[in-house]
Amino acid sequence: MKKPITPAAHGIIDYLFAAALMVGPKLFKLTGLARTLSYGFGSGVTAYGAMTDHLVGMQRKSSSNGMHH
């Protein structure tokens, strides 16, 4: 089955999503729990993306296609 996006595109989308989560609190003047959760999830998405096995991943610890090396 053909995938709707390439693994590289998926990795880039992950990083863009993480950036949105990290910029959101300042942009929308979030405070308290909303701010903390946004930063926390943004950090988590960044870390997970960096460890994923795709072209833009840094560590390649987790496979983006469900298959491990």
Secondary structure, DSSP 4 states (H G I P E B T S, - for coil): ---SS-HHHHHHHHHHHHHHHHHHHHHTT--HHHHHHHHHHHHHHHHHHHTEESTT-SS--EETTS---
